[in-house]
Amino acid sequence: MSGTHRHWASIGESTFVGGIVFLCAVERWLGRWPFRVCVYPVVFCHWLFNGTARRASLQYLRRLQDAQGVFDRRPGLRHSLRHLAMFAETMLDKFLAAGGRYPAGRVRMQREVMLEQIASGQGGVIVTAHIGCLELCQALADDVPGFRLTALVHTAHAEDFNRLLRRINPGSRVELLQVTQLDAAMAIRLGERVARGEFIAIAGDRVPVSGARSVEASFLGAPAPFPIGPYVLASAIGCPLFAMACTHEGEGYRVRFERFCDRVQLPRGRRDAALAEQAQRFSHWLEQQVRDAPYDWFNFFPFWDQPGWSPSPHSTSHTDRSMA
């Protein structure tokens, strides 16, 4: 991989609100296949000219194959193109879900632990990842009165997408909140939401834009940086930590909520070790999700080679073969 890597957030997002509205309209009035006819040429051009995304996809798919053996042969360009096409399909599903238009019969939701927490009148922190369709949580919000979710994101596009989501579904109880740094003031603000019985979702697979501390964990056989935000936040608020995955299953999705731990303990004398243990536990959880849904992880940047981070001298890794 090139040594000139930029932080994932500086790579930028190639989404355009007007284009999204147009493609959603195509699907609404003409159906899924006309949508695909419109979007697949865009996906191909993006895959062809965005070398960063293409190489990152190949690196991930090949490490997944080395670690889990999920494919019948070593992933190549065809697998990478399919990976980006899956992202485009999922983007459509995100807006269908946000607007309450995704078919409920295509969603299998394992939500018992969340229903118990909601019934208790308490909220919590949810650690998730850039896998599948988080917006299908709207289905839970529609079914369960009082359920509200704030998803923390590290992108400046959050308010643009909030406006678009409100346009699609004015009554949505899933909100995006741009956060560049989890400081004490933000923790207090989020803690107030949890105290009201709300839930905070935060990704455990992207290091924040601000360059906040990260810890090392092994992921698919190689060391990588993971953020500490989910565990610091849950510890500061003093609430349970849940894990949520939403991945493709058959013609639809399976949404799974798990109770990650009742309380995140970060002892003063071994705080760093405790954070590393939490990140490694999350990494193992993430490996299970991508093993079952290999094309559902959407981090199209050099995940194992992020700027400002290098593996510890004791880490073991392997050198990837050359990538197209």
C-alpha positions in Angstrom: 0.0 0.0 0.0 1.1 3.5 -0.6 2.7 5.5 2.2 0.7 8.6 1.4 -2.5 7.6 3.2 -4.9 10.2 4.4 -7.2 9.9 7.3 -10.5 8.2 6.2 -12.5 11.4 6.8 -10.2 13.5 4.5 -10.9 11.2 1.6 -14.4 12.6 1.3 -17.8 11.1 0.6 -18.9 10.8 -3.0 -22.6 11.0 -2.2 -24.6 13.8 -3.6 -28.0 14.6 -2.0 -29.6 15.5 -5.3 -28.5 12.3 -6.9 -29.8 10.3 -3.9 -33.2 12.0 -4.2 -33.3 11.2 -7.9 -32.3 7.5 -7.4 -34.9 7.1 -4.6 -37.5 8.5 -6.9 -36.5 6.1 -9.7 -37.0 3.2 -7.2 -40.2 4.5 -5.9 -41.9 5.0 -9.3 -40.2 2.4 -11.5 -38.9 -0.3 -9.1 -35.6 -1.8 -8.0 -34.3 -2.9 -11.4 -34.6 0.5 -13.1 -32.8 1.8 -10.0 -30.0 -0.7 -10.6 -29.8 0.3 -14.3 -29.2 3.9 -13.2 -26.8 3.3 -10.3 -24.6 0.4 -11.6 -22.8 2.5 -14.2 -22.1 5.0 -11.5 -20.8 2.2 -9.2 -18.5 0.9 -12.0 -17.0 4.3 -12.7 -16.5 4.9 -9.0 -14.8 1.5 -8.6 -12.7 2.1 -11.7 -11.4 5.6 -10.9 -11.3 5.4 -7.1 -8.1 3.4 -6.5 -8.2 4.0 -2.8 -11.6 2.3 -2.4 -10.8 -0.5 -4.8 -7.5 -1.3 -3.1 -9.1 -1.1 0.4 -11.9 -3.4 -0.7 -9.4 -6.0 -2.0 -7.2 -5.8 1.1 -10.2 -6.4 3.3 -11.7 -9.2 1.2 -8.3 -11.0 0.9 -7.6 -10.7 4.6 -11.1 -12.1 5.3 -10.4 -15.0 3.0 -7.0 -15.7 4.7 -8.6 -15.6 8.1 -12.0 -17.2 7.5 -11.9 -18.9 4.1 -15.4 -17.6 3.2 -14.9 -17.6 -0.6 -14.3 -20.5 -2.9 -11.1 -18.8 -4.2 -8.9 -15.8 -3.5 -11.0 -12.6 -4.0 -10.2 -10.5 -7.1 -11.5 -7.5 -9.0 -14.9 -9.1 -9.5 -15.4 -9.5 -5.8 -14.3 -5.9 -5.1 -16.8 -4.6 -7.7 -19.5 -6.6 -6.1 -18.5 -5.2 -2.7 -19.1 -1.6 -3.9 -22.3 -2.6 -5.7 -23.6 -4.0 -2.4 -22.8 -0.6 -0.8 -25.0 1.1 -3.4 -27.9 -1.3 -2.8 -27.6 -0.7 0.9 -27.6 3.1 0.5 -31.0 2.8 -1.2 -32.2 0.5 1.6 -31.0 3.1 4.2 -33.4 5.7 2.7 -36.2 3.3 2.3 -35.8 2.3 5.9 -35.6 6.0 7.1 -38.8 6.7 5.2 -40.6 3.7 6.6 -40.8 2.1 3.1 -38.6 -0.9 3.5 -40.7 -4.1 3.6 -41.1 -5.2 7.2 -41.4 -8.8 6.1 -37.8 -8.7 4.9 -36.4 -7.8 8.2 -35.7 -10.4 10.9 -35.2 -8.6 14.1 -33.6 -10.1 17.2 -34.5 -7.4 19.7 -35.4 -9.1 22.9 -32.5 -7.5 24.9 -33.5 -4.1 23.7 -37.1 -4.5 24.5 -36.2 -5.5 28.1 -34.0 -2.4 28.4 -36.7 -0.1 27.0 -39.3 -1.6 29.3 -37.0 -0.7 32.3 -37.2 2.9 31.3 -33.4 3.1 30.8 -31.3 3.9 27.8 -27.8 2.8 26.9 -24.9 3.0 24.5 -24.8 0.8 21.3 -21.5 0.0 19.7 -21.9 -0.8 16.1 -19.9 -0.8 12.9 -20.1 0.3 9.3 -22.0 -2.9 8.3 -25.3 -3.2 6.7 -28.2 -0.8 7.3 -28.3 0.9 10.7 -31.4 2.9 9.6 -33.5 -0.3 9.9 -33.6 0.7 13.6 -36.4 3.0 12.5 -38.5 -0.2 12.3 -37.9 -0.7 16.0 -38.7 2.9 16.7 -42.0 2.6 14.8 -43.0 -0.5 16.7 -41.9 0.6 20.2 -43.3 3.9 21.6 -40.6 5.9 23.3 -37.7 4.4 21.5 -35.2 7.1 20.3 -31.8 6.7 18.8 -29.0 9.2 18.3 -26.3 7.9 15.9 -22.9 9.7 16.4 -21.1 10.3 13.2 -17.7 11.9 12.4 -18.7 13.5 9.1 -19.6 17.1 8.3 -22.4 15.8 6.1 -24.5 14.8 9.1 -26.8 17.8 9.1 -27.3 17.6 5.3 -28.5 14.0 5.8 -30.6 14.9 8.8 -32.5 17.4 6.6 -32.9 14.8 3.9 -34.1 12.2 6.5 -36.6 14.7 7.9 -37.8 15.4 4.4 -38.3 11.7 3.8 -39.8 11.0 7.2 -40.7 14.0 9.4 -41.5 11.8 12.3 -38.2 9.9 12.4 -36.9 9.1 15.8 -33.4 8.2 14.5 -31.1 11.3 14.5 -27.5 11.7 13.2 -25.3 13.9 15.4 -21.9 15.1 14.2 -19.2 14.6 16.8 -15.6 15.4 16.2 -14.5 14.9 19.8 -16.0 13.2 22.8 -15.2 15.7 25.5 -16.7 16.0 28.9 -19.4 18.5 27.7 -20.5 16.1 25.0 -20.5 13.2 27.4 -22.8 15.1 29.8 -25.1 16.0 26.9 -25.3 12.4 25.7 -25.7 11.2 29.3 -28.8 13.3 29.7 -30.3 11.6 26.6 -29.5 8.1 28.1 -31.1 9.2 31.4 -34.3 10.0 29.5 -34.3 6.4 28.2 -32.7 7.1 24.8 -30.0 5.2 23.1 -26.7 6.4 21.7 -25.1 4.5 18.7 -21.4 4.9 18.1 -19.2 3.1 15.6 -16.4 1.0 17.0 -14.5 0.6 13.7 -13.4 4.2 12.8 -10.8 6.3 14.6 -12.3 9.9 15.1 -11.3 12.8 12.9 -9.8 14.7 15.8 -7.0 12.2 16.1 -8.2 11.1 19.5 -6.5 8.1 21.1 -6.9 4.7 19.6 -5.9 1.2 20.8 -4.6 -1.7 18.8 -6.5 -4.9 18.3 -6.1 -7.8 16.0 -8.6 -7.9 13.2 -8.6 -10.7 10.5 -5.1 -11.7 11.5 -3.4 -8.3 11.4 -3.2 -5.4 13.9 -5.3 -2.3 13.3 -6.3 0.8 15.2 -9.7 0.9 16.9 -11.4 3.9 18.7 -11.9 4.0 22.4 -15.0 6.3 22.3 -17.7 3.7 22.8 -16.1 2.3 25.9 -15.1 5.7 27.4 -18.6 7.0 26.8 -20.4 4.0 28.3 -18.1 4.1 31.3 -18.6 7.8 31.8 -22.4 7.6 31.6 -22.4 4.4 33.7 -24.9 2.6 31.5 -25.0 -0.8 29.7 -23.2 -1.3 26.4 -25.0 -3.1 23.6 -23.8 -4.3 20.3 -25.9 -4.0 17.1 -25.4 -5.6 13.7 -27.6 -5.3 10.6 -26.5 -7.5 7.8 -28.0 -9.0 4.6 -29.7 -12.3 5.0 -31.4 -13.9 2.0 -33.5 -11.2 0.3 -33.6 -8.9 3.3 -31.7 -8.2 6.5 -31.2 -9.6 10.0 -30.9 -7.1 12.8 -29.3 -8.4 16.0 -28.9 -6.6 19.3 -26.7 -8.1 22.0 -25.9 -7.1 25.5 -22.1 -6.4 25.3 -21.7 -5.8 29.0 -23.7 -4.4 31.9 -21.1 -1.8 32.9 -17.8 -0.9 31.2 -15.1 -0.9 34.0 -11.9 1.2 33.3 -9.9 0.8 36.5 -7.5 3.7 37.1 -4.4 1.4 37.3 -5.1 -0.5 34.1 -7.2 1.8 32.1 -5.3 1.3 28.8 -5.3 -2.5 29.2 -9.1 -2.5 29.8 -9.7 -0.3 26.7 -7.6 -2.7 24.6 -9.5 -5.6 25.9 -12.8 -4.0 25.0 -11.6 -3.2 21.5 -10.3 -6.7 21.0 -13.6 -8.1 22.1 -15.4 -5.8 19.6 -13.0 -6.9 16.9 -13.9 -10.6 17.5 -17.5 -9.7 17.4 -17.0 -7.8 14.1 -15.2 -10.8 12.6 -18.2 -12.9 13.3 -20.5 -10.4 11.5 -18.3 -10.2 8.3 -17.8 -13.9 8.2 -21.6 -14.3 7.8 -22.0 -11.3 5.5 -18.6 -10.7 3.8 -19.8 -7.9 1.4 -21.5 -5.9 4.2 -18.5 -4.1 5.7 -18.3 -0.6 4.2 -14.9 0.9 5.2 -13.4 1.8 1.8 -10.1 3.2 3.1 -6.8 1.6 4.2 -8.1 0.3 7.5 -4.9 -1.5 8.6 -2.6 1.4 7.4 -4.2 4.5 8.8 -2.0 7.7 9.1 -0.5 8.5 12.4 -0.7 4.9 13.6 1.8 2.0 13.4 1.5 -1.5 14.9 3.3 -2.1 18.1 6.8 -3.8 17.8 5.3 -7.0 19.2 2.4 -7.2 16.7 2.5 -9.9 14.0 1.2 -9.3 10.6 1.6 -10.5 7.1 2.4 -8.6 3.9 -0.5 -8.5 1.4 0.2 -9.5 -2.1 0.1 -6.8 -4.8 -3.4 -5.4 -5.5 -4.7 -4.1 -8.7 
